[in-house]
Amino acid sequence: MKVKNITKVVGPMPIRDPYILGAYHYDQYPKGNGQMGPDPSLLKGKNLGNDFDREAKWRMYHGETIPGFPHHPHRGFEIVTIVEEGFADHFDSKGSKGRYGNGDVQLMSAGSGVLHGEMFPLLDDENDNPFRLFQIWLNLPSQSKFTEPDYKMLWNEKIPRGQFKDENGANINLKVILGEYYGIKGQEALENSWAIDPSHHVGIALVELDPGAKFTLKPVSKTMNRFVFFYDGTSTISVDSHTMQERFIADLSGDEEIVITNADQKAKILILEGEPINEPVFAYGPFVMSSEKELQEAFNDYRRTQFGGWPWGDQETDLVNPKDSGRFASYNFDKEIDKP
């Protein structure tokens, strides 16, 4: 069966091993207030600090003055964060910080434990600040769960991509974040990632299809899990013989050729695939471990050590970089700087 299931995404994506969670955020933020937040009058009625209203055009999440997620712990998995529109500010307990967005991707392995914050500054004070983000939790095998936390940026300008035409001359734009598609190889994964071994067939890619375009996923492996999420478009797409609307995800066979056909408007899809790790998963909140004992140890270690503590001073919420920072990544308390 080529198409196992098609499901509407109303919360986390229904994905599985080697993936733990897939979150998609699209917020139509208004113009900024000069302090990287929305106009204070627009915050009336918002549940500040815990704003997750799915019916709203935009959300503050756990932010109180600036949207986002103030610092919180993780252990035992890797996070792939794709910011297709808008910007995110990163701080972590290992001394890294940065700003990325408008197509950039961050790879961060929580490993043995890290605190990080991710806030979404509204930098444009004259126009709206649309924001579109994917956050994909990719599990770590048990042997890698206690490795040193790791982090690096994949800058939009350097992410491998290709533009080609299908058999009918319609345009297809392909952006390969991890893995390989149509001979286009993504950049190298983090050192301890499940994706570092090509035999694990981990693939994450964004595809934009012109009206009428056909995109083919090649057969890879019978054991591979494969998903296609149709996240942006005003029409429909067809996956094999099944019609999909926007905000639906298809669970697909990994060893069959899958033809995805767009209808009469541009469409954007996210591809997630990979071989399962096939190990026990014990997940609760910010920790993903291999046993109940390890999960309890994660909570106990965090309570006892705070994973080294938060090194960024007294501001514990809504911490962002200066407004004019531009896109950058800083490692080990500014000892190494990376820019596009």
Residue frames relative to the residue before (quaternion, step in Angstrom):
aa qw qx qy qz dx dy dz
M 1.0000 0.0000 0.0000 0.0000 0.00 0.00 0.00
K 0.3694 -0.7625 0.4872 0.2116 3.58 -0.55 1.15
V 0.7743 0.2084 -0.0974 0.5895 3.57 0.94 -0.94
K 0.2422 -0.8071 0.5255 0.1173 3.56 -0.42 1.22
N 0.7917 -0.1255 0.1381 0.5816 3.55 1.00 -0.84
I 0.1176 -0.7462 0.6482 0.0957 3.55 -1.26 0.54
T 0.0215 -0.8328 0.5482 -0.0747 3.55 -0.62 1.18
K 0.4355 -0.6628 0.5387 0.2846 3.56 -1.08 0.71
V 0.3039 -0.7507 0.5608 0.1724 3.58 -0.93 0.91
V 0.0226 0.8060 -0.5888 0.0566 3.57 -0.52 1.21
G 0.7533 0.1421 -0.1087 0.6329 3.57 1.33 -0.10
P 0.7996 -0.1195 0.1222 0.5756 3.61 -0.77 -0.93
M 0.5375 -0.6264 0.4577 0.3305 3.56 -1.08 0.72
P 0.4159 -0.6980 0.5175 0.2684 3.62 -0.99 0.73
I 0.2380 0.7593 -0.5565 0.2389 3.56 0.34 1.31
R 0.1846 -0.7985 0.5667 0.0847 3.59 -1.23 0.28
D 0.8575 -0.2096 0.1461 0.4466 3.50 -1.51 0.06
P 0.5174 -0.1955 -0.8294 0.0787 1.59 -1.63 1.95
Y 0.5432 0.6193 -0.4006 0.4011 3.58 1.28 0.09
I 0.3182 -0.7415 0.5671 0.1651 3.52 -1.14 0.76
L 0.8029 -0.0563 0.1034 0.5844 3.55 0.91 -0.95
G 0.0550 -0.7593 0.6461 0.0551 3.53 -1.22 0.62
A 0.0386 -0.8050 0.5916 -0.0191 3.58 -0.60 1.16
Y 0.1094 -0.7768 0.6188 0.0421 3.53 -1.08 0.84
H 0.0519 -0.7962 0.6027 -0.0103 3.55 -0.75 1.11
Y 0.0658 0.7541 -0.6526 0.0337 3.56 -0.93 0.94
D 0.0357 0.8089 -0.5791 0.0947 3.55 -0.47 1.27
Q 0.2594 -0.7569 0.5843 0.1357 3.54 -0.86 1.01
Y 0.0732 -0.8424 0.5338 0.0075 3.54 0.47 1.26
P 0.4644 -0.6667 0.5018 0.2969 3.59 -1.10 0.68
K 0.7031 -0.3960 0.3319 0.4886 3.57 -1.26 -0.18
G 0.5577 -0.6392 0.4254 0.3152 3.55 -1.17 0.60
N 0.4842 -0.6836 0.4819 0.2569 3.52 -1.30 0.41
G 0.6343 -0.5216 0.3291 0.4663 3.58 1.27 0.20
Q 0.7300 0.3467 -0.2072 0.5514 3.58 1.29 -0.34
M 0.5853 -0.6301 0.3204 0.3972 3.56 1.31 0.55
G 0.6317 0.4573 -0.3572 0.5141 3.57 1.23 0.48
P 0.6085 -0.5297 0.4183 0.4173 3.58 -1.26 0.00
D 0.6912 -0.4473 0.3610 0.4380 3.54 -1.29 0.33
P 0.5219 -0.6682 0.4178 0.3265 3.65 -0.76 0.96
S 0.6221 0.5522 -0.3610 0.4216 3.60 1.01 -0.64
L 0.6332 0.5372 -0.3340 0.4461 3.58 1.15 -0.52
L 0.6154 0.5777 -0.3402 0.4145 3.59 1.23 -0.35
K 0.4592 0.6788 -0.4577 0.3448 3.59 1.25 -0.13
G 0.7899 0.2626 -0.2218 0.5079 3.55 -0.83 1.03
K 0.5577 0.5872 -0.3981 0.4309 3.58 1.27 -0.14
N 0.3790 -0.6904 0.5639 0.2486 3.57 -1.08 0.71
L 0.1653 -0.8501 0.4912 0.0934 3.55 0.46 1.24
G 0.7589 0.3085 -0.2792 0.5008 3.52 -0.91 1.03
N 0.7940 0.0503 -0.0287 0.6052 3.57 1.26 -0.30
D 0.2738 0.7920 -0.4855 0.2491 3.56 0.83 1.08
F 0.1689 0.7983 -0.5493 0.1805 3.58 -0.21 1.33
D 0.2203 0.8068 -0.5177 0.1805 3.60 1.09 0.67
R 0.3143 -0.7916 0.4951 0.1716 3.60 -0.37 1.22
E 0.6434 0.5274 -0.3254 0.4494 3.59 1.19 -0.38
A 0.5871 0.5967 -0.3669 0.4057 3.59 1.22 -0.34
K 0.5617 -0.6029 0.4482 0.3465 3.58 -1.20 0.50
W 0.7915 -0.0108 0.0117 0.6109 3.57 1.18 -0.55
R 0.2405 -0.7801 0.5722 0.0792 3.50 -1.25 0.67
M 0.4216 -0.6839 0.5368 0.2575 3.57 -1.24 0.54
Y 0.2735 -0.7630 0.5222 0.2652 3.60 1.23 -0.42
H 0.7756 -0.2884 0.1942 0.5267 3.65 -0.69 -0.93
G 0.4748 0.6664 -0.4461 0.3627 3.59 1.25 0.16
E 0.3050 -0.7560 0.5540 0.1690 3.56 -1.20 0.57
T 0.7808 0.1868 -0.1270 0.5825 3.60 1.12 -0.61
I 0.7489 0.1810 -0.0964 0.6302 3.58 1.24 -0.59
P 0.5010 -0.6638 0.4450 0.3322 3.64 -0.85 0.82
G 0.5268 0.6618 -0.4575 0.2743 3.55 -1.19 0.50
F 0.5281 -0.6113 0.5070 0.3006 3.50 -1.37 -0.37
P 0.2852 -0.7626 0.5567 0.1650 3.62 -0.23 1.22
H 0.7438 -0.4816 0.2194 0.4083 3.54 -1.19 0.56
H 0.0298 0.7647 -0.6325 0.1194 3.48 -1.14 0.98
P 0.5038 -0.6930 0.4274 0.2884 3.63 -1.11 0.52
H 0.0358 -0.7506 0.6560 0.0705 3.53 -1.40 0.31
R 0.0565 0.7659 -0.6404 -0.0029 3.53 -1.30 0.44
G 0.8372 0.3523 -0.2049 0.3647 3.53 -1.25 0.60
F 0.7850 0.2190 -0.1491 0.5600 3.62 1.18 0.12
E 0.4457 -0.6662 0.5368 0.2634 3.54 -1.39 0.13
I 0.2189 -0.7663 0.5932 0.1136 3.56 -1.10 0.76
V 0.1128 -0.7479 0.6521 0.0512 3.54 -0.94 1.01
T 0.0409 -0.8135 0.5794 -0.0279 3.58 -0.50 1.22
I 0.1063 -0.7870 0.6077 0.0046 3.55 -0.65 1.22
V 0.0675 -0.7801 0.6214 0.0281 3.58 -0.65 1.08
E 0.1699 -0.8321 0.5228 0.0729 3.55 -0.08 1.30
E 0.7775 0.0550 -0.0290 0.6258 3.58 1.14 -0.68
G 0.7621 0.3298 -0.2610 0.4923 3.55 -1.07 0.73
F 0.4447 -0.6956 0.5149 0.2307 3.55 -1.34 -0.17
A 0.1448 -0.7519 0.6364 0.0929 3.53 -1.30 0.56
D 0.2261 -0.7470 0.6110 0.1322 3.55 -1.12 0.78
H 0.1735 -0.8067 0.5639 0.0340 3.55 -0.82 1.11
F 0.0664 0.7336 -0.6760 0.0225 3.53 -1.17 0.81
D 0.0275 0.8100 -0.5857 -0.0131 3.60 -1.04 0.63
S 0.6609 -0.5598 0.3580 0.3486 3.52 -1.33 0.38
K 0.6158 0.5361 -0.3504 0.4589 3.60 1.27 -0.07
G 0.6170 -0.5874 0.3347 0.4027 3.56 1.26 0.20
S 0.5290 0.6067 -0.4224 0.4167 3.57 1.21 0.41
K 0.0565 0.7673 -0.6381 0.0297 3.53 -1.22 0.58
G 0.1562 0.8065 -0.5631 0.0900 3.57 -1.21 0.22
R 0.2529 -0.7051 0.6282 0.2103 3.50 -1.41 -0.07
Y 0.0819 0.7931 -0.5982 0.0804 3.57 -0.86 0.93
G 0.2409 0.7791 -0.5540 0.1676 3.54 -1.21 0.47
N 0.7695 0.3615 -0.2796 0.4462 3.52 -1.42 -0.10
G 0.8266 -0.2070 0.0603 0.5199 3.54 0.83 1.09
D 0.5333 0.6261 -0.4112 0.3931 3.60 1.22 -0.19
V 0.1931 -0.7582 0.6140 0.1048 3.55 -1.32 0.49
Q 0.1774 -0.7695 0.6048 0.1035 3.54 -1.01 0.86
L 0.1580 -0.7384 0.6490 0.0930 3.55 -1.07 0.88
M 0.0949 0.7990 -0.5869 0.0902 3.58 -0.74 1.04
S 0.1712 -0.7647 0.6152 0.0861 3.55 -0.76 1.09
A 0.3524 -0.7415 0.5322 0.2070 3.57 -0.72 1.09
G 0.1401 -0.8356 0.5195 0.1106 3.58 1.15 -0.58
S 0.8536 -0.1305 0.1203 0.4897 3.54 -0.94 -0.98
G 0.7523 -0.3630 0.1981 0.5128 3.58 1.23 -0.16
V 0.1236 0.7769 -0.6048 0.1236 3.54 -0.89 0.98
L 0.2815 -0.6837 0.6376 0.2164 3.52 -1.32 0.46
H 0.1219 0.7881 -0.6019 0.0410 3.57 -0.99 0.72
G 0.2094 -0.7439 0.6201 0.1351 3.50 -1.29 0.53
E 0.0595 -0.7810 0.6213 0.0186 3.54 -1.12 0.71
M 0.0012 0.8089 -0.5828 0.0773 3.52 -0.38 1.33
F 0.3300 -0.7660 0.5343 0.1377 3.55 -1.17 0.69
P 0.1319 -0.8405 0.5211 0.0676 3.61 0.27 1.24
L 0.3186 -0.7171 0.5899 0.1906 3.55 -1.08 0.82
L 0.1522 -0.8652 0.4762 0.0389 3.55 -0.05 1.34
D 0.6840 0.4594 -0.2816 0.4917 3.60 1.17 -0.46
D 0.1778 -0.8139 0.5485 0.0715 3.58 -0.57 1.16
E 0.6636 0.4967 -0.3001 0.4721 3.58 1.29 -0.02
N 0.7924 0.2022 -0.0789 0.5700 3.57 1.13 -0.65
D 0.6720 -0.4661 0.3807 0.4316 3.56 -1.33 0.15
N 0.2920 -0.7497 0.5755 0.1467 3.56 -1.28 0.51
P 0.0799 -0.8184 0.5669 0.0491 3.64 0.36 1.12
F 0.1050 -0.8030 0.5865 -0.0080 3.54 -1.01 0.92
R 0.0413 0.7906 -0.6060 0.0771 3.57 -0.80 1.08
L 0.0725 0.8146 -0.5605 0.1305 3.55 -0.59 1.22
F 0.1460 -0.7185 0.6710 0.1108 3.52 -1.24 0.72
Q 0.0207 -0.7612 0.6462 0.0510 3.55 -1.07 0.74
I 0.0957 -0.8090 0.5794 -0.0267 3.51 -0.57 1.29
W 0.1953 -0.7597 0.6108 0.1076 3.56 -0.82 1.04
L 0.1020 -0.7832 0.6133 -0.0072 3.52 -0.62 1.28
N 0.4180 -0.7417 0.4611 0.2500 3.56 -0.57 1.14
L 0.3182 -0.6851 0.6146 0.2274 3.52 -1.35 0.41
P 0.4877 -0.6276 0.4995 0.3447 3.61 -1.01 0.66
S 0.6898 -0.5145 0.3109 0.4036 3.57 -1.16 0.58
Q 0.6559 0.5368 -0.3180 0.4248 3.59 0.99 -0.78
S 0.7338 0.4155 -0.2217 0.4897 3.60 1.25 -0.41
K 0.4735 0.7237 -0.4213 0.2732 3.58 1.24 -0.16
F 0.7564 0.3403 -0.2085 0.5182 3.59 1.13 -0.46
T 0.3560 0.7171 -0.5097 0.3149 3.56 1.14 0.63
E 0.6675 -0.5022 0.3689 0.4076 3.56 -1.29 0.32
P 0.5170 -0.6251 0.4746 0.3417 3.63 -0.91 0.80
D 0.0986 -0.7995 0.5925 -0.0064 3.55 -1.08 0.78
Y 0.0125 -0.8024 0.5949 -0.0461 3.56 -1.15 0.63
K 0.1911 0.7648 -0.6091 0.0871 3.56 -1.03 0.73
M 0.4227 -0.7010 0.5248 0.2333 3.51 -1.30 0.47
L 0.1698 -0.6987 0.6813 0.1371 3.49 -1.29 0.63
W 0.2253 -0.8091 0.5298 0.1183 3.57 -0.18 1.28
N 0.6283 -0.5940 0.3540 0.3564 3.54 -0.96 0.92
E 0.6726 0.5252 -0.3019 0.4250 3.57 0.91 -0.94
K 0.7473 0.4052 -0.2051 0.4852 3.59 1.17 -0.56
I 0.5011 0.6413 -0.4421 0.3772 3.59 1.24 -0.04
P 0.4753 -0.6939 0.4540 0.2942 3.62 -0.72 1.02
R 0.0902 0.7894 -0.5994 0.0974 3.54 -0.99 0.88
G 0.1076 -0.7871 0.6030 0.0727 3.50 -1.29 0.26
Q 0.1707 -0.7429 0.6346 0.1275 3.52 -1.24 0.52
F 0.1341 0.7907 -0.5851 0.1200 3.55 -0.75 1.02
K 0.4455 -0.6838 0.5181 0.2560 3.53 -1.31 0.26
D 0.4351 -0.6729 0.5261 0.2849 3.54 -1.12 0.66
E 0.7722 -0.3796 0.2452 0.4467 3.57 -1.30 -0.08
N 0.7190 0.4079 -0.2443 0.5070 3.58 1.23 -0.44
G 0.6063 -0.6063 0.3352 0.3906 3.56 1.26 0.24
A 0.4799 0.6586 -0.4482 0.3675 3.61 1.24 0.18
N 0.4889 -0.7006 0.4511 0.2582 3.58 -1.02 0.85
I 0.0698 -0.7464 0.6613 0.0282 3.51 -1.22 0.79
N 0.1229 -0.7712 0.6218 0.0595 3.57 -0.90 1.00
L 0.0852 -0.8171 0.5695 -0.0269 3.55 -0.70 1.16
K 0.0536 -0.7792 0.6244 -0.0063 3.57 -0.89 1.03
V 0.1548 -0.8267 0.5397 0.0360 3.58 -0.42 1.25
I 0.2048 -0.8009 0.5569 0.0805 3.55 -0.51 1.24
L 0.7688 -0.0566 0.0414 0.6357 3.58 0.97 -0.88
G 0.7462 0.3843 -0.2806 0.4656 3.57 -1.09 0.63
E 0.4135 -0.6877 0.5403 0.2532 3.53 -1.29 -0.44
Y 0.0420 0.7709 -0.6327 0.0594 3.54 -1.01 0.94
Y 0.8527 0.0131 -0.0434 0.5205 3.54 -0.94 0.97
G 0.7049 -0.4760 0.2594 0.4574 3.57 1.03 0.78
I 0.5844 0.5477 -0.3747 0.4670 3.58 1.30 0.08
K 0.1707 -0.8151 0.5507 0.0565 3.57 -0.52 1.20
G 0.4275 -0.6823 0.5359 0.2539 3.54 -1.00 0.87
Q 0.6370 -0.5129 0.4012 0.4126 3.55 -1.29 0.19
E 0.6627 -0.5247 0.3552 0.3992 3.55 -1.25 0.38
A 0.4704 -0.6699 0.5053 0.2734 3.54 -1.05 0.83
L 0.6662 -0.4585 0.3881 0.4420 3.56 -1.33 0.06
E 0.7003 -0.5365 0.2857 0.3742 3.55 -1.15 0.75
N 0.8014 0.2893 -0.1393 0.5047 3.60 0.87 -0.91
S 0.3854 0.7476 -0.4602 0.2842 3.55 1.27 0.26
W 0.5615 -0.5600 0.4880 0.3646 3.56 -1.23 0.52
A 0.6542 0.5468 -0.3003 0.4278 3.58 1.16 -0.63
I 0.5224 0.6674 -0.4188 0.3261 3.62 1.17 -0.28
D 0.6898 0.4295 -0.2618 0.5207 3.61 1.19 -0.53
P 0.4160 -0.7404 0.4632 0.2533 3.65 -0.47 1.12
S 0.6140 0.5662 -0.3593 0.4164 3.60 1.10 -0.54
H 0.6013 0.5513 -0.3620 0.4510 3.59 1.25 -0.17
H 0.3173 -0.8215 0.4411 0.1731 3.56 1.37 0.02
V 0.2677 0.7554 -0.5516 0.2311 3.58 1.01 0.76
G 0.0643 0.7956 -0.5968 0.0820 3.53 -0.81 1.05
I 0.0361 0.7503 -0.6589 0.0388 3.54 -1.01 0.96
A 0.1514 0.7982 -0.5618 0.1562 3.56 -0.64 1.12
L 0.2682 -0.7158 0.6203 0.1759 3.53 -1.30 0.52
V 0.0724 -0.7979 0.5984 -0.0039 3.57 -0.91 0.97
E 0.1202 -0.7627 0.6325 0.0607 3.55 -0.99 0.94
L 0.1471 -0.8149 0.5602 0.0239 3.54 -0.69 1.14
D 0.3903 -0.6877 0.5640 0.2380 3.55 -0.95 0.91
P 0.6800 -0.4575 0.3497 0.4539 3.62 -1.19 0.25
G 0.8369 0.1963 -0.1649 0.4836 3.56 -0.88 0.99
A 0.4869 0.6920 -0.4270 0.3190 3.59 1.24 -0.13
K 0.2094 -0.7554 0.6114 0.1086 3.53 -1.22 0.71
F 0.0654 -0.7879 0.6122 -0.0084 3.55 -0.84 1.07
T 0.1783 -0.8173 0.5445 0.0610 3.57 -0.78 1.04
L 0.2239 -0.7279 0.6351 0.1291 3.52 -0.99 0.97
K 0.3640 -0.7616 0.5011 0.1904 3.54 -0.68 1.12
P 0.5441 -0.5831 0.4675 0.3814 3.61 -1.14 0.44
V 0.1314 -0.8108 0.5693 0.0346 3.55 -0.95 0.92
S 0.7966 -0.1898 0.2129 0.5331 3.57 0.49 -1.19
K 0.5104 -0.6589 0.4665 0.2963 3.56 -1.00 0.83
T 0.7200 0.4522 -0.2475 0.4646 3.57 1.08 -0.69
M 0.5350 0.6552 -0.3961 0.3572 3.59 1.24 -0.27
N 0.3076 -0.7027 0.6070 0.2075 3.55 -1.16 0.70
R 0.0359 -0.8118 0.5798 -0.0586 3.56 -0.89 1.01
F 0.0009 0.8015 -0.5960 0.0484 3.56 -0.92 0.99
V 0.1090 -0.7566 0.6406 0.0729 3.55 -1.20 0.67
F 0.1179 -0.7938 0.5963 0.0209 3.57 -0.72 1.15
F 0.2238 -0.7584 0.6034 0.1033 3.59 -0.72 1.15
Y 0.0290 -0.8788 0.4751 -0.0327 3.56 -0.06 1.30
D 0.8203 0.1142 -0.0605 0.5571 3.63 1.07 -0.36
G 0.4962 0.6186 -0.4933 0.3575 3.55 -0.74 1.10
T 0.3932 -0.7469 0.4909 0.2154 3.56 -1.03 0.73
S 0.6880 0.4250 -0.2820 0.5162 3.59 1.25 -0.13
T 0.5700 -0.5632 0.4449 0.3998 3.60 -0.98 -0.81
I 0.2168 -0.7151 0.6324 0.2041 3.52 -1.38 0.12
S 0.3051 -0.7146 0.5919 0.2145 3.54 -1.31 0.33
V 0.1221 -0.7538 0.6428 0.0604 3.53 -0.97 0.94
D 0.7608 -0.0876 -0.0312 0.6423 3.52 -0.24 1.36
S 0.7659 -0.3151 0.2225 0.5145 3.64 -0.57 -1.01
H 0.5689 0.6069 -0.3659 0.4173 3.58 1.30 0.20
T 0.3323 -0.7413 0.5527 0.1858 3.58 -0.95 0.89
M 0.1025 -0.7942 0.5986 0.0231 3.55 -1.00 0.94
Q 0.2760 -0.7292 0.6029 0.1689 3.51 -1.15 0.74
E 0.6871 -0.4525 0.3651 0.4356 3.56 -1.32 0.20
R 0.8112 0.2247 -0.2305 0.4882 3.55 -1.17 0.84
F 0.5591 0.5287 -0.4329 0.4696 3.58 1.13 0.66
I 0.2036 -0.7664 0.6002 0.1046 3.55 -1.22 0.64
A 0.2428 -0.7679 0.5811 0.1170 3.56 -1.05 0.88
D 0.2596 -0.7238 0.6256 0.1317 3.53 -1.05 0.96
L 0.0723 -0.8632 0.4972 -0.0494 3.56 -0.34 1.30
S 0.5697 -0.5558 0.4860 0.3610 3.51 -1.33 0.39
G 0.3861 -0.7433 0.5031 0.2128 3.55 -1.06 0.78
D 0.7417 0.3896 -0.2227 0.4984 3.59 1.21 -0.28
E 0.6042 0.5084 -0.3712 0.4884 3.55 1.18 0.58
E 0.4752 -0.6201 0.5283 0.3324 3.56 -1.18 0.51
I 0.1142 -0.8000 0.5889 0.0125 3.56 -0.75 1.11
V 0.1509 -0.7850 0.5971 0.0664 3.58 -0.73 1.08
I 0.1318 -0.7758 0.6161 0.0352 3.55 -0.78 1.13
T 0.0689 -0.8176 0.5713 -0.0199 3.58 -0.61 1.17
N 0.3066 -0.7504 0.5600 0.1713 3.55 -0.81 1.02
A 0.4517 -0.6706 0.5136 0.2870 3.57 -1.22 0.50
D 0.8167 -0.3306 0.2206 0.4184 3.59 -0.88 -0.90
Q 0.6931 0.3518 -0.2941 0.5561 3.61 1.20 0.41
K 0.6280 -0.5179 0.3975 0.4235 3.57 -1.20 0.34
A 0.0810 -0.7938 0.6026 0.0147 3.56 -1.10 0.76
K 0.1645 -0.7730 0.6064 0.0883 3.55 -1.13 0.73
I 0.0469 -0.8025 0.5947 -0.0084 3.55 -0.93 0.95
L 0.2780 -0.7081 0.6253 0.1740 3.51 -1.35 0.52
I 0.1803 -0.7644 0.6121 0.0923 3.56 -0.96 0.94
L 0.0066 0.7644 -0.6444 0.0206 3.57 -0.99 0.94
E 0.2018 0.7820 -0.5733 0.1379 3.58 -0.77 0.95
G 0.2331 0.7720 -0.5734 0.1447 3.53 -1.26 0.41
E 0.5555 -0.5768 0.4805 0.3574 3.53 -1.27 0.41
P 0.4838 -0.6577 0.4778 0.3242 3.61 -0.97 0.69
I 0.4863 -0.6409 0.5083 0.3072 3.55 -1.19 0.60
N 0.1960 -0.8346 0.4913 0.1539 3.56 1.21 -0.60
E 0.5033 0.5763 -0.4738 0.4360 3.52 0.84 1.09
P 0.6307 -0.5249 0.3873 0.4203 3.60 -1.14 0.41
V 0.1577 -0.7725 0.6104 0.0761 3.57 -1.09 0.77
F 0.0008 0.7591 -0.6501 0.0336 3.54 -0.81 1.10
A 0.0682 0.8239 -0.5482 0.1261 3.54 -0.19 1.34
Y 0.1455 0.7544 -0.6337 0.0900 3.52 -1.06 0.81
G 0.8367 -0.0188 -0.0220 0.5469 3.55 -0.68 1.12
P 0.8483 -0.2034 0.1399 0.4684 3.59 -0.81 -0.98
F 0.6824 0.4781 -0.2798 0.4769 3.59 1.27 0.00
V 0.0639 -0.7701 0.6345 0.0135 3.56 -1.09 0.86
M 0.0629 0.8304 -0.5422 0.1121 3.55 -0.30 1.29
S 0.5817 -0.6255 0.4208 0.3056 3.57 -1.34 0.08
S 0.7848 0.1356 -0.0997 0.5964 3.60 1.26 -0.04
E 0.6340 -0.5128 0.4120 0.4067 3.56 -1.27 0.31
K 0.6239 0.5459 -0.3364 0.4468 3.57 1.04 -0.77
E 0.6668 0.4926 -0.3005 0.4715 3.60 0.91 -0.91
L 0.6309 0.5374 -0.3337 0.4493 3.57 1.04 -0.73
Q 0.6606 0.4867 -0.2997 0.4868 3.57 0.95 -0.86
E 0.6333 0.5275 -0.3301 0.4601 3.58 1.04 -0.76
A 0.6114 0.5555 -0.3500 0.4417 3.59 1.05 -0.73
F 0.6690 0.4795 -0.2967 0.4842 3.59 0.89 -0.90
N 0.6685 0.5008 -0.3063 0.4566 3.58 0.91 -0.87
D 0.6500 0.5121 -0.3177 0.4629 3.59 0.97 -0.84
Y 0.6581 0.5047 -0.3197 0.4583 3.56 0.95 -0.81
R 0.6476 0.5092 -0.3268 0.4632 3.60 0.93 -0.83
R 0.7102 0.4748 -0.2568 0.4519 3.57 0.99 -0.86
T 0.8360 0.2371 -0.0746 0.4892 3.58 0.83 -0.99
Q 0.2714 -0.7642 0.5266 0.2548 3.59 1.20 -0.44
F 0.5035 -0.6725 0.3984 0.3681 3.58 1.24 0.58
G 0.7717 -0.3406 0.1663 0.5106 3.56 0.98 0.89
G 0.5069 -0.6792 0.4078 0.3396 3.58 1.25 -0.17
W 0.5151 -0.6387 0.4933 0.2889 3.52 -1.37 0.25
P 0.2262 -0.8517 0.4614 0.1027 3.60 -0.33 1.23
W 0.6055 0.6297 -0.3225 0.3645 3.59 1.27 -0.06
G 0.7131 -0.4966 0.2609 0.4205 3.57 0.98 0.83
D 0.7751 -0.4044 0.2654 0.4065 3.51 -1.36 -0.26
Q 0.6047 0.5645 -0.3789 0.4150 3.62 1.14 -0.43
E 0.1038 -0.8425 0.5285 0.0121 3.56 -0.20 1.28
T 0.7680 0.2784 -0.1729 0.5503 3.61 1.15 -0.42
D 0.8571 0.1589 -0.1152 0.4762 3.53 -1.27 0.58
L 0.2741 0.7703 -0.5224 0.2423 3.58 1.04 0.80
V 0.0644 0.7913 -0.6022 0.0842 3.58 -0.77 1.07
N 0.5642 -0.5627 0.4787 0.3686 3.53 -1.35 0.20
P 0.6583 -0.4737 0.3725 0.4511 3.61 -1.21 0.27
K 0.6446 -0.5855 0.3347 0.3602 3.53 -1.06 0.83
D 0.7556 0.3960 -0.2053 0.4796 3.60 0.95 -0.87
S 0.2993 0.8061 -0.4770 0.1817 3.62 1.22 0.32
G 0.2902 -0.7266 0.5622 0.2678 3.59 0.93 -0.82
R 0.6354 -0.5149 0.4057 0.4081 3.56 -1.33 -0.07
F 0.2244 0.7644 -0.5740 0.1894 3.58 -0.82 1.00
A 0.1567 -0.7310 0.6458 0.1552 3.52 -1.37 0.16
S 0.0954 -0.7836 0.6136 0.0189 3.54 -0.93 0.98
Y 0.1428 -0.8035 0.5768 0.0351 3.55 -0.88 1.01
N 0.8566 0.1089 -0.0778 0.4984 3.56 -1.22 0.65
F 0.6812 -0.5298 0.2814 0.4195 3.53 0.73 1.19
D 0.7522 -0.4577 0.1839 0.4369 3.51 0.72 1.28
K 0.4300 0.6960 -0.4842 0.3102 3.62 1.15 0.34
E 0.7704 0.1381 -0.1047 0.6135 3.58 1.25 -0.38
I 0.1005 -0.8026 0.5878 0.0167 3.57 -0.78 1.05
D 0.0788 -0.7800 0.6206 0.0149 3.55 -0.99 0.91
K 0.0058 0.7930 -0.6083 0.0338 3.57 -0.88 0.98
P 0.6440 -0.5213 0.3767 0.4142 3.61 -1.18 0.42
